[in-house]
Amino acid sequence: MSLASELLQYVLSGLTMGGIYALVALGFVIIHNVTGIINFAQGEFVMLGAMFMVTLIGVGAPTPLAIILSVILVMIVVGIIEFGAIRSAKKASPVTLVIITIGLSTAIRGIALLVWGTNPYKLAPFTKGGPYHIGGATIVPQSLWVIGTTAVLLALTLFMFEYTYWGKALRACMVNKFAARLMGISPSRMSLFAFVFSAALGALAGMVIAPITYVTYDMGLMLGLKGFVAAVLGGLSSTPGAVIGGLALGVIESLGAGLLSSGYKDGISFIILLLVLFLKPGGIFGTSGTKRV
Amino acid sequence: MLKVVQLDTYHGRIRVLKNISLHVEKGEIVTIVGANGAGKSTLLGTIAGVYKPKSGRIFLGTKQTSCLPAEKVVKDGIILVPERREVFDSLSVLDNLRLGAFHRYYTDKKTIEGDIEKILALFPPLAGREKQLAGTLSGGEQQMLAIGRGLMANPKVLLLDEPSLGLAPLVVKEIFEILLSLRKQGTTILMVEQNAKAALKVADRAYILERGVISHAGMARELLQDSRVQSAYLGARLHA
């Protein structure tokens, strides 16, 4: 294999993982912007989506139905969690709430361990066929599903924020919570909406990636952390930043793993996180808003 | 229209408002003037549901308002245009106005675009700049947008917190003239101001707030002539 086709291969697989990181990062950014919380349980939403889907497929549900049901289930679970664990601690400081989400993440993982055990589950790809060859690189159909789903979800998210009234209200809440309240926009309702929406994004990410990576009870931990790195890379408050951060992280990781050693794959992500936090805490793609006082 | 009865508000253990009673009649501009830290913003914030009063009641018409939280008080018909304007700076002028109507957006959808036209006619500097981001407007324009956004809620009473803050005298004049034309249309306004002179000139009646207590109340014109008020708030020297 020539170097060029090898590089293309790394970029393609990087974009596949990067798309997943982008979706997870988007969840971090939406929740952080609306509530000020960094939700470390975001990765568990991904795991739950994949696990519910595996279970539903296991009992004989067709793939499309399993996808829809799993998304709804994860949204309900997260809605209950927001209601029970986050809202009841509304008066606590953001740091306390962040620690609550770490606790939630551990708890969800523990429950998943009890329910689904430690064995990895395999999920069949959504469509048969492939792999396809592009310029010396190969790509499996499921990767195309991942990239396509990511693109559609990102477009939907951006559409929601740019063109729908609810999206605008959510942004108003992100920009200026105080003024939003004065207009009658309820922060607690927006917080619930942000959590449930991020849950749906995470769950879908988990389902499309499942056929590529296997499904395990603890898959959310690493995906959540990577998504966090991507969000930080993008500045933690910008939605386009999260997307670019996710894709960039996926590609860098894949290139690093391919060109250096696959053992460094996770290390590279966290070195990037440390570098960003040391050198450019606002994020590489972080944009500073205009504000006149 | 708006009636506040024996209001007490605390920030932590500090009693900021002490037994405040006041009333605003329909179509009036009433101003509350006072020095920094007198409790002016706390008073408006309490009426708007941002702070919880320890005791006292607030009536709108004959109905007692919800008092808390702010997002419900809007529905009662009270809107606060906050100090420092607090526009949604990364959203467009048009979106800011639309979001002002949030509490009635789904019930009143048809009238909203028409209302936006009315607001733009009221604030000519905003017209034609609907797509511009609110954060890129000048201070005066942002203040106009903040008032316009407040009016979009179709309030029974408009609460203005320091509308002149940080603005050039000419802009202050422009904004206060708009307040007068709002009154002609029947809008009821309760306004807090440090710029006592400008406020007393446009207002019908005024209250003077000193360390959480209303020390004077009366017709704005009379207070403007009152020598004690002049020396304390209007910069006139008694023995000059």
Chai-1 contact restraints between the chains, C-beta under 6 A:
chainA,res_idxA,chainB,res_idxB,connection_type,confidence,min_distance_angstrom,max_distance_angstrom,comment,restraint_id
A,K168,B,D95,contact,1.0,0.0,6.0,A-B,restraint_1
A,A172,B,F88,contact,1.0,0.0,6.0,A-B,restraint_2
A,A172,B,L99,contact,1.0,0.0,6.0,A-B,restraint_3
A,V175,B,F88,contact,1.0,0.0,6.0,A-B,restraint_4
A,V175,B,S90,contact,1.0,0.0,6.0,A-B,restraint_5
A,N176,B,E86,contact,1.0,0.0,6.0,A-B,restraint_6
A,N176,B,F88,contact,1.0,0.0,6.0,A-B,restraint_7
A,A179,B,E86,contact,1.0,0.0,6.0,A-B,restraint_8
A,R181,B,A70,contact,1.0,0.0,6.0,A-B,restraint_9
A,R181,B,E71,contact,1.0,0.0,6.0,A-B,restraint_10
A,L182,B,A70,contact,1.0,0.0,6.0,A-B,restraint_11
A,L182,B,L80,contact,1.0,0.0,6.0,A-B,restraint_12
A,M183,B,L99,contact,1.0,0.0,6.0,A-B,restraint_13
A,M183,B,G100,contact,1.0,0.0,6.0,A-B,restraint_14
A,M183,B,F102,contact,1.0,0.0,6.0,A-B,restraint_15
A,G184,B,E71,contact,1.0,0.0,6.0,A-B,restraint_16
A,G184,B,V74,contact,1.0,0.0,6.0,A-B,restraint_17
A,G184,B,F102,contact,1.0,0.0,6.0,A-B,restraint_18
A,G184,B,H103,contact,1.0,0.0,6.0,A-B,restraint_19
A,I185,B,F102,contact,1.0,0.0,6.0,A-B,restraint_20
A,S186,B,E71,contact,1.0,0.0,6.0,A-B,restraint_21
A,G289,B,S90,contact,1.0,0.0,6.0,A-B,restraint_22
A,T290,B,G135,contact,1.0,0.0,6.0,A-B,restraint_23
A,T290,B,T136,contact,1.0,0.0,6.0,A-B,restraint_24
A,K291,B,D89,contact,1.0,0.0,6.0,A-B,restraint_25
A,K291,B,G135,contact,1.0,0.0,6.0,A-B,restraint_26
